[in-house]
Amino acid sequence: MSNHTTRNYFPSTEKEQFIWATNFVTELPQFRAALGLPEDTIVLLNGALSFLQKIYNFHAAAVSIARERTANKHSAEWSPVGQTVTVQANTTPTGPTSTATNPGGGLYAQIFGSVDGFINSPKCTPDIKTTLRLNPLPKPDPVLADLVSEVNAKFTGGEVLFHLTRPAPAKLIRINCDRHDGAGVKTVAVIAQARFTDHHELPAERTNWDYHVNLLDGDGNELGKTVYITVAVRKDGL
């Protein structure tokens, strides 16, 4: 099987992956001839889909029994004196009653093997890609509340040098500073680039300048979290 590395059509969660695969296996037969796939491809994929569903059922049953046995254990440990402790017999299977096999490999490996063979072919029309759900999935929106600029600041050569990041969808970076000179927190710069140099006049005595860095959208609204960073400065160096 070729290494179709992008696979940007494949969901990220187990539940969504199985739903995706079920749709693929269900819809593929109508396109088999157009895509030039061997006849046994459909048979093998249906077998792999049924087999995986069976394994999921076994797994769910095992989880249910595990919960039951955990309750039995607690009952055996802590039931009041004189109370009969009863352990229920298994009511669901935990796995196959005999060796279970499925030819051809795992479901997703088989699907990818088929997809890799035709996804870049002219035969794989936009309609086929849409029906088989082979178009790139939309990228999830970033959680705006978690956006943060990575900030590095250092005092060197009589200046404070900044290196910052501006993750999307932020458009600007605002740098505020409290220089502890009685003026309070003031805006030093609003920038779009990843570097900034603060040329403010330095104090005669060693002083901590407290910077507050925020990401902004195009309208100047704050996004994400504030980064706080303190830099010690002095006119004649530290």
Residue pairs with C-beta under 8 A, 6 or more apart in sequence:
1 109
1 112
1 113
1 116
2 116
2 117
3 116
4 112
4 115
4 116
4 119
6 136
7 112
8 136
8 137
9 133
9 134
9 135
9 136
9 137
10 17
10 20
10 137
11 17
11 19
11 20
11 137
17 108
18 52
18 53
18 56
20 133
21 49
21 52
21 107
21 108
21 111
22 49
23 132
23 133
24 45
24 111
24 132
24 133
25 42
25 45
25 46
25 49
25 111
27 131
27 132
28 37
28 41
28 42
28 45
28 114
28 132
29 42
30 131
31 128
31 131
31 132
32 39
32 41
32 42
34 123
34 128
35 118
35 121
35 123
35 124
35 128
36 118
36 123
37 114
37 117
37 118
41 114
44 103
44 104
44 110
45 107
45 110
45 111
45 114
47 102
47 103
47 104
48 102
48 104
48 105
48 106
48 107
48 110
49 107
51 100
51 102
51 107
52 106
52 107
54 96
54 100
58 93
58 94
58 95
58 96
61 92
61 93
61 94
62 94
62 95
64 92
65 90
65 92
65 94
68 88
72 87
72 88
75 85
75 86
75 87
76 85
76 87
79 85
104 110
115 132
115 134
118 124
119 129
119 134
124 134
128 134
129 135
142 167
142 168
142 169
144 169
144 223
144 224
145 224
145 225
146 224
146 225
147 167
147 170
147 215
147 223
147 224
147 225
148 167
148 215
148 224
148 225
148 227
149 164
149 165
149 166
149 167
149 170
149 173
149 213
149 214
149 215
149 224
149 227
150 164
150 165
151 162
151 163
151 164
151 165
151 211
151 213
151 227
151 229
152 162
152 163
152 164
153 160
153 161
153 162
153 163
153 211
153 229
153 231
154 160
154 161
154 231
155 161
155 231
155 232
155 233
155 238
158 202
158 235
158 237
159 197
159 198
159 199
160 197
160 198
160 200
160 209
160 231
160 233
161 195
161 196
161 197
162 175
162 195
162 196
162 197
162 198
163 194
163 195
164 173
164 194
164 195
164 196
164 213
165 194
166 172
166 173
166 192
166 194
166 215
167 215
169 217
169 223
170 215
170 216
170 217
170 223
170 224
171 192
171 216
171 217
171 218
172 190
172 191
172 192
172 215
172 216
172 217
172 218
172 220
173 190
173 191
173 192
173 196
173 213
173 214
173 215
173 216
174 187
174 189
174 190
174 213
174 214
174 215
174 216
174 222
175 187
175 188
175 189
175 190
175 191
175 196
175 198
175 211
175 212
175 213
176 185
176 186
176 187
176 188
176 211
176 212
176 213
176 214
177 185
177 186
177 188
177 198
177 200
177 209
177 210
177 211
177 212
178 184
178 185
178 186
178 209
178 210
178 212
179 186
179 200
179 203
179 207
179 209
180 207
180 208
180 209
180 210
181 203
181 207
185 212
188 198
188 200
188 211
189 196
189 198
190 216
190 220
198 209
202 233
202 234
202 235
203 233
203 234
203 235
204 234
204 235
204 236
205 234
206 232
206 233
206 234
206 238
207 232
207 233
207 234
208 230
208 231
208 232
208 233
209 230
209 231
209 232
209 233
210 228
210 229
210 230
211 228
211 229
211 230
211 231
212 226
212 227
212 228
213 226
213 227
213 228
213 229
214 222
214 223
214 224
214 226
214 227
215 222
215 223
215 224
216 222
216 223
217 223
232 238
